[in-house]
Amino acid sequence: MPKPVKRVSEVRPRQAVFAASIKQFPKRLVILTEGDSWFSYPLNANIADYIEMMSDFSILRLEHNGDDARDILATGSEQLKKLKYYLKNYPVDALLMSAGGNDLISGELSKFLEKKVTGNTWQSSVKLAKLTAVLDDIVSAYARLLDARDALRPNCVIVAHSYCYFQPNGRKATGPFGLLKAGPWMRPVLVAKGINPDTEGREVSRYLVDELHARLTALAATRSRFHVVDMRAALPDDNVHWADEIHPSGTGFRKLAENHWRPLLRAQFPGRGFE
């Protein structure tokens, strides 16, 4: 779905601050972040927030909750054009991406599943051709980004991730005083398809995340300076670490940033703010 034009203008003040930071502090690490709500969750601090707080960086935040990889990195998309512009015109050291989860879950899960026949396993309900096509599209989207990086800023390190195993417990995203409710995204779909969300539904979640992880790591094996943070089993299934079905809490996001992103970024950029 095309994004509102106003989003282009929203980034201009941040771009000016970003450019000024690079000029004033030329030794700072230069970072772009792009993606979905795991970098832009509006109800508590998220992964990108905690990374930004780790040190003084020249950082430009481009992410927007609800975005998916196929939209962000579509051929000719405004977001991909912006990423190309920044890669070409600024000395970007790292591009951090959070994309692919919405392609599989948010509004999409029902398209991968058909009604389960009584007595059959949940695997029999998976529309494999449809799921494979979407996974192929996600990989192609990341490949377009890597091609742009190779052409415009070949030394830039790109880091993605494969999400944690989602929790189909029916818990909604809820803001203060019950405002800004969203979801649930998984449990109603699973119930409608005849899949028990508390048993088989968790297996469906693991399957989808594992498939995305396998695709991204396979791509990383063929492309230089592309890394995938493996967070799949990083969080326990509780209300301390999860805000809703598909988003960690502030505590959960902080654990992911500190225990999984920081070590990888420290290895890539020793002495540059991740100690």
FIZASE-797445 format. One record per residue: x, y, z of N, C-alpha, C in turn. Coordinates in steps of 0.2 Angstrom, whole numbers, padded with zeros to 4 digits, always signed. Atoms other than C-alpha are relative to their C-alpha. Example, Ala and Ser with C-alpha at 12.3 -4.5 7.8 and 13.67 -1.06 7.14 Angstrom:
BEGIN
+0004-0006+0000+0062-0022+0039+0004+0006+0000;-0004-0006-0001+0068-0005+0036-0004+0005+0003;
END
This chain:
BEGIN
+0004-0006+0000+0000+0000+0000+0004+0006+0000;-0004-0006+0000+0007+0017-0005+0000+0004+0007;+0000-0004-0006+0013+0028+0010-0002+0007-0001;+0002-0007+0001+0006+0045+0013+0006+0005-0002;-0005-0004+0002+0016+0059+0005+0003+0004+0006;-0003-0004-0005+0018+0068+0021+0005-0003+0004;-0006+0003-0004+0030+0055+0028+0006+0002-0003;-0006-0002+0003+0043+0061+0016+0002+0007+0003;-0002-0007-0003+0042+0079+0023+0002-0001+0008;-0001+0001-0007+0042+0072+0041+0007-0002+0002;-0007+0002-0001+0060+0066+0039+0005+0006-0001;-0004-0005+0002+0067+0082+0033+0004+0004+0006;-0004-0003-0006+0071+0090+0051+0005-0005+0002;-0005+0005-0002+0079+0074+0056+0006-0001-0005;-0005+0001+0005+0089+0073+0040+0005+0006+0001;-0005-0006-0001+0096+0091+0044+0004-0001+0007;-0004+0002-0006+0101+0085+0062+0005-0005-0002;-0005+0005+0002+0109+0070+0055+0006+0002-0004;-0005-0002+0004+0119+0079+0042+0004+0005+0004;-0004-0004-0004+0124+0092+0055+0005-0004+0005;-0004+0004-0005+0130+0078+0067+0006-0003-0004;-0006+0003+0004+0141+0070+0053+0005+0005-0001;-0005-0006+0001+0149+0087+0050+0003+0002+0006;-0003-0002-0006+0152+0091+0068+0004-0005+0003;-0003+0006-0003+0157+0074+0074+0002-0005-0005;-0002+0004+0006+0166+0066+0059+0002-0007+0003;-0002+0007-0002+0172+0051+0070-0005-0004+0003;+0006+0004-0003+0155+0046+0076-0002-0006-0005;+0002+0005+0004+0148+0030+0069-0007+0003-0004;+0006-0002+0004+0135+0034+0055-0005-0006-0001;+0005+0006+0000+0119+0023+0056-0007+0003-0003;+0007-0001+0003+0103+0022+0046-0004-0006+0003;+0004+0006-0002+0088+0012+0054-0006+0001-0004;+0006+0000+0005+0073+0007+0043-0004-0006+0002;+0004+0006-0001+0059-0005+0046-0007+0001+0003;+0007+0000-0003+0043-0009+0056+0000+0001+0007;+0001-0002-0007+0037-0008+0074+0005-0003+0005;-0005+0002-0004+0051-0018+0081+0006+0005+0001;-0004-0006-0001+0061-0002+0078-0004+0006+0001;+0004-0006-0001+0046+0009+0080-0007-0001+0003;+0006+0002-0004+0034+0002+0093-0002+0006+0003;+0002-0007-0003+0024+0017+0099-0002+0000+0007;+0003+0001-0007+0019+0010+0116+0006-0001+0005;-0005+0000-0005+0036+0007+0124+0007+0000-0004;-0007+0000+0003+0055+0008+0120+0001-0006-0004;-0001+0006+0004+0060-0003+0106+0008-0001-0002;-0007+0002+0001+0076-0011+0099+0004+0006-0003;-0004-0006+0002+0082+0005+0089+0001+0005+0005;+0000-0005-0006+0078+0016+0104+0006-0002+0004;-0006+0003-0005+0090+0005+0115+0007+0001-0004;-0006-0001+0004+0103+0005+0101+0002+0007+0000;-0001-0008+0001+0102+0024+0099+0003+0002+0007;-0002-0002-0006+0105+0025+0118+0007-0002+0002;-0006+0003-0002+0121+0015+0118+0006+0004+0000;-0005-0005+0001+0132+0029+0113-0002+0006-0004;+0002-0006+0004+0133+0045+0103+0002-0002-0007;-0001+0001+0007+0130+0041+0085-0003+0005-0004;+0004-0004+0004+0125+0051+0070-0005-0005-0003;+0005+0005+0002+0109+0041+0067-0006+0004-0003;+0006-0002+0004+0094+0044+0055-0005-0006+0001;+0005+0005-0001+0078+0034+0060-0005+0001-0005;+0005+0000+0006+0067+0030+0045-0006-0005+0001;+0005+0005-0001+0056+0016+0052-0007+0003+0001;+0007-0002-0001+0037+0016+0053-0003-0006+0002;+0004+0006-0001+0026+0004+0062-0005-0002-0005;+0005+0002+0005+0016-0007+0051+0003-0001-0007;-0003+0001+0007+0028-0007+0036+0003-0007-0001;-0003+0006+0001+0034-0023+0028+0005+0000-0005;-0006+0000+0004+0049-0028+0018-0002+0001-0007;+0002+0000+0007+0040-0030+0002-0002+0007-0002;+0001-0007+0001+0034-0012+0003+0006+0005+0000;-0006-0004-0001+0049-0004+0010+0005+0000-0006;-0006+0002+0005+0061-0012-0003-0003-0002-0007;+0003+0001+0007+0049-0013-0018+0004+0004-0005;-0003-0004+0005+0057-0008-0034-0003+0007-0002;+0003-0007+0001+0054+0011-0036-0003+0003+0005;+0003-0003-0006+0047+0013-0019+0003+0006+0003;-0003-0006-0002+0049+0030-0011+0005-0002+0006;-0004+0001-0005+0057+0022+0004+0007-0003-0002;-0006+0003+0003+0070+0012-0006+0004+0006-0003;-0004-0005+0003+0074+0028-0016+0003+0005+0006;-0003-0003-0006+0077+0037+0001+0006-0003+0002;-0006+0003-0003+0089+0024+0007+0005+0000-0005;-0005-0001+0005+0098+0025-0010+0003+0007+0001;-0002-0007+0000+0099+0044-0008+0005+0000+0006;-0005+0000-0006+0107+0042+0010+0006-0004-0001;-0006+0004+0001+0118+0028+0005+0005+0004-0005;-0004-0004+0004+0125+0039-0009+0003+0006+0002;-0002-0006-0002+0126+0055-0001+0003+0001+0007;-0003+0000-0007+0132+0051+0017+0004-0006+0002;-0005+0006-0001+0146+0040+0024-0003-0005+0005;+0004+0005-0004+0134+0027+0031+0005-0006+0002;-0003+0006-0002+0143+0014+0041-0004-0006+0001;+0005+0006-0001+0128+0003+0046-0007+0002-0002;+0007-0001+0001+0111+0001+0040-0004-0006+0004;+0003+0005-0004+0100-0008+0053-0007-0001-0003;+0006+0001+0003+0084-0016+0046-0004-0005+0004;+0004+0005-0003+0069-0024+0054-0006+0000-0005;+0005+0000+0005+0057-0030+0041-0001-0008-0002;+0002+0006+0002+0048-0046+0036-0005-0003+0004;+0005+0003-0005+0037-0050+0051-0007+0002-0002;+0007-0002+0003+0022-0040+0044-0002-0004-0006;+0001+0004+0006+0024-0049+0028-0003-0007+0001;+0003+0006-0002+0020-0065+0037-0005+0000+0005;+0005+0000-0005+0009-0060+0051-0006+0005+0000;+0005-0005-0001+0000-0044+0051-0005+0000-0006;+0004+0000+0005-0015-0046+0040+0001-0006-0006;-0002+0005+0005-0006-0060+0030-0001-0007+0002;+0000+0006-0002-0007-0075+0041-0006-0005-0002;+0006+0003+0003-0025-0080+0035+0001-0003-0007;-0001+0002+0008-0018-0081+0017+0004-0006+0000;-0004+0006+0000-0006-0095+0022-0003-0006+0002;+0003+0006-0004-0018-0106+0031-0007-0001-0003;+0007+0002+0002-0034-0115+0025-0003-0004+0006;+0004+0004-0006-0047-0123+0037+0003-0007+0001;-0002+0007-0001-0040-0138+0045-0005-0005+0001;+0005+0005-0001-0049-0154+0043+0001-0004+0006;-0001+0004-0007-0053-0163+0059+0004-0006-0001;-0004+0006+0000-0040-0176+0063+0006+0001-0004;-0006-0002+0003-0027-0168+0052+0005+0004+0004;-0005-0005-0004-0011-0159+0058+0000+0007-0003;+0000-0006+0002-0009-0141+0057+0004+0001-0007;-0004+0000+0006+0005-0144+0043-0005+0000-0006;+0004+0001+0006-0009-0149+0031-0004+0006-0001;+0004-0006+0001-0017-0132+0033+0004+0005-0004;-0004-0005+0003-0002-0123+0026+0000+0000-0007;-0001-0001+0007-0003-0116+0009+0007+0002-0002;-0008-0001+0001+0015-0119+0005+0002+0004-0006;-0002-0004+0006+0015-0111-0013-0001+0007+0002;+0001-0007-0002+0008-0095-0006+0005+0002+0005;-0005-0002-0005+0020-0095+0009+0007+0001-0004;-0007+0000+0003+0035-0099-0002+0000+0006-0005;+0000-0006+0004+0030-0085-0014+0002+0006+0004;-0001-0006-0004+0030-0072+0000+0007+0000+0003;-0007+0000-0002+0046-0078+0007+0005+0001-0005;-0004-0002+0006+0054-0077-0010+0000+0007-0001;+0000-0007+0001+0048-0059-0011+0004+0004+0005;-0003-0003-0006+0055-0055+0006+0008+0000-0002;-0007+0001+0002+0072-0062+0000+0002+0005-0006;-0001-0005+0005+0071-0052-0016+0000+0007+0002;+0000-0007-0002+0067-0036-0007+0007+0001+0004;-0007-0001-0003+0083-0038+0004+0005+0000-0005;-0005+0001+0005+0093-0043-0011+0000+0007-0004;+0000-0007+0003+0088-0026-0019+0003+0005+0004;-0004-0005-0005+0094-0017-0004+0007-0001+0000;-0007+0001+0000+0110-0026-0004+0004+0002-0007;-0002-0003+0007+0112-0022-0023+0002+0007+0000;-0001-0007-0001+0110-0004-0019+0006+0002+0004;-0006-0001-0004+0122-0005-0005+0007-0001-0004;-0006+0001+0004+0135-0013-0016+0002+0005-0005;-0001-0005+0005+0133+0000-0029+0002+0007+0003;+0000-0006-0003+0132+0015-0018+0005+0001+0006;-0004-0001-0007+0141+0012-0001+0002-0007+0001;-0002+0007+0000+0150-0005-0003+0003-0002+0007;-0003+0001-0006+0158-0004+0014-0005+0000+0006;+0005-0001-0005+0142-0001+0023-0003-0007+0003;+0002+0007-0003+0137-0016+0035-0008+0001+0001;+0007+0001-0001+0118-0021+0034-0001-0005+0005;+0001+0005-0005+0111-0030+0049-0008+0000+0000;+0008+0002+0000+0093-0038+0049-0001-0005+0006;+0001+0005-0005+0085-0050+0061-0006-0004-0002;+0005+0004+0002+0073-0064+0061-0006-0001+0005;+0006+0000-0005+0061-0060+0076+0001-0005+0005;+0001+0006-0005+0057-0070+0091-0006-0004-0002;+0006+0003+0001+0044-0083+0091-0006+0003+0003;+0005-0004-0002+0028-0074+0092-0005-0004+0004;+0004+0003-0005+0015-0078+0105-0007+0001-0001;+0007+0000+0002-0003-0082+0099-0005+0000+0006;+0004+0000-0006-0011-0078+0116-0006+0005+0000;+0006-0005+0000-0024-0065+0110+0001+0006+0003;-0001-0006-0003-0016-0051+0119+0001+0006-0005;+0000-0006+0004-0019-0034+0111+0006+0005+0002;-0004-0005-0002-0007-0020+0110-0005+0006+0002;+0004-0005-0003-0014-0007+0122+0004+0006+0003;-0004-0006-0003-0008+0011+0126-0003+0002+0007;+0003-0002-0007-0011+0020+0142-0007+0002+0000;+0008-0001-0001-0029+0021+0148-0004-0003-0005;+0004+0004+0004-0034+0008+0136+0000+0003-0007;+0000-0003+0006-0030+0019+0121+0004-0003-0005;-0005+0003+0005-0022+0014+0104+0000-0007+0000;+0000+0007+0001-0028-0003+0104+0001-0003-0007;-0001+0004+0007-0023-0015+0090+0001-0007+0001;+0000+0007-0001-0023-0033+0087-0006-0003+0003;-0006+0005+0001-0023-0047+0091+0000-0002-0007;-0001+0001+0007-0016-0053+0075+0000-0008-0002;-0001+0007+0001-0014-0072+0077-0005-0004+0003;+0005+0004-0003-0026-0080+0089-0007-0001-0004;+0006+0001+0003-0042-0076+0080+0000-0003-0007;-0001+0004+0007-0035-0082+0063+0001-0007+0001;-0001+0007-0002-0029-0098+0071-0007-0004+0002;+0007+0003-0002-0046-0101+0079-0004-0001-0006;+0004+0000+0006-0055-0097+0063+0002-0006-0005;-0003+0005+0004-0044-0110+0054+0000-0007+0003;+0000+0007-0004-0047-0124+0067+0006-0002+0003;-0006+0002-0003-0030-0123+0074+0000+0002+0007;+0000-0002-0007-0028-0123+0093+0006+0005+0001;-0005-0005+0000-0018-0107+0096+0005-0001+0006;-0004+0001-0006-0011-0113+0113+0005-0006-0001;-0005+0006+0001-0003-0129+0106+0003+0000-0007;-0003+0000+0007-0002-0130+0087+0001+0007-0003;-0001-0007+0002-0003-0111+0085+0007+0002+0002;-0007-0001-0002+0014-0110+0094+0005-0003-0005;-0004+0003+0005+0021-0122+0082+0000+0003-0007;+0001-0004+0006+0014-0112+0067+0005+0006+0001;-0004-0006-0001+0023-0097+0074+0007-0002+0000;-0007+0002+0001+0039-0106+0076+0002-0002-0007;-0001+0002+0007+0038-0113+0059+0001+0006-0005;+0000-0006+0004+0035-0096+0051+0007+0004+0001;-0006-0004-0002+0049-0087+0061+0007-0004-0003;-0005+0004+0002+0061-0102+0057+0001+0000-0007;+0000-0001+0007+0057-0101+0039+0003+0007-0003;-0003-0007+0002+0061-0082+0038+0007+0000+0002;-0007+0000-0002+0077-0085+0048+0004-0004-0005;-0004+0004+0005+0083-0099+0036+0001+0004-0007;-0001-0004+0006+0080-0088+0021+0005+0006+0000;-0005-0006-0001+0089-0073+0028+0007-0002+0001;-0007+0003-0001+0104-0083+0034+0003-0003-0007;-0003+0003+0006+0105-0092+0017+0002+0006-0005;-0002-0006+0003+0105-0074+0009+0007+0002+0002;-0006-0003-0003+0118-0068+0021+0007-0005-0002;-0005+0004+0001+0129-0083+0017+0003+0001-0007;-0002-0001+0007+0130-0077-0001+0002+0007-0001;-0001-0007+0001+0132-0058+0002+0005+0002+0006;-0004-0003-0005+0146-0049+0011-0003+0006+0004;+0003-0006-0004+0143-0037+0025-0007+0000+0001;+0007+0000-0002+0126-0043+0028-0001-0006+0006;+0000+0005-0006+0122-0051+0045-0007+0000+0003;+0007+0001-0002+0106-0058+0053+0001-0002+0008;+0000+0001-0007+0103-0057+0072-0005-0005+0001;+0004+0006-0001+0096-0073+0078-0003+0001+0007;+0004-0001-0006+0083-0069+0092-0006-0004+0001;+0006+0004+0000+0071-0083+0089-0002-0002+0007;+0002+0003-0006+0071-0091+0106+0003+0005+0006;-0003-0004-0005+0078-0076+0116-0004+0002+0005;+0004-0003-0005+0063-0071+0126-0005-0006+0003;+0005+0004-0003+0052-0081+0138-0007+0002-0001;+0007-0001+0001+0034-0083+0136-0004+0003+0006;+0004-0003-0006+0027-0071+0149-0001+0008-0001;+0002-0007+0000+0020-0054+0152+0005+0005+0001;-0005-0005-0002+0036-0046+0158+0004+0002-0007;-0004-0001+0006+0045-0048+0141-0004+0001-0006;+0004-0001+0006+0030-0047+0129-0006+0005+0002;+0005-0005-0001+0018-0032+0127-0006-0003-0003;+0006+0002+0003+0006-0041+0115+0002-0007-0004;-0002+0006+0004+0006-0056+0103+0006+0000-0004;-0005+0000+0005+0019-0050+0091+0005+0006+0002;-0005-0005-0002+0029-0036+0101+0002-0001+0007;-0002+0000-0006+0040-0037+0115-0001+0006+0004;+0001-0006-0004+0038-0025+0130+0007+0003+0000;-0006-0004+0000+0051-0012+0134+0006-0005+0003;-0005+0004-0003+0060-0025+0145+0003-0005-0005;-0002+0005+0005+0060-0038+0131+0004+0003-0006;-0004-0004+0005+0066-0025+0118+0007+0001+0002;-0006-0002-0003+0080-0020+0130+0005-0006+0000;-0004+0006+0000+0086-0038+0132+0002-0002-0007;-0002+0002+0007+0086-0041+0113+0006+0005-0002;-0005-0004+0002+0096-0025+0110+0007-0001+0004;-0006+0001-0004+0109-0028+0124+0003-0007-0001;-0003+0007+0000+0111-0047+0123+0001-0003-0007;+0000+0002+0007+0109-0049+0104+0003+0005-0005;-0003-0005+0005+0112-0033+0094+0007+0002+0002;-0007-0003-0002+0126-0026+0104+0006-0004-0001;-0006+0004+0001+0138-0041+0103+0001+0000-0008;-0002+0001+0007+0136-0042+0084+0003+0007-0002;-0002-0006+0002+0138-0023+0082+0007+0002+0003;-0007-0001-0003+0153-0023+0094+0005-0003-0004;-0005+0004+0004+0161-0036+0083+0001+0003-0007;-0001-0004+0007+0158-0026+0067+0004+0006+0001;-0003-0007-0001+0163-0009+0074+0004+0000+0007;-0004+0000-0006+0176-0012+0088+0002+0007+0002;-0002-0007-0003+0179+0004+0099-0005+0005-0003;+0004-0005+0003+0164+0013+0090-0007+0001+0004;+0006-0002-0003+0151+0014+0104-0004-0006+0003;+0004+0006-0002+0145-0004+0108+0004-0004+0006;-0003+0004-0005+0157-0009+0122-0004-0001+0006;
END
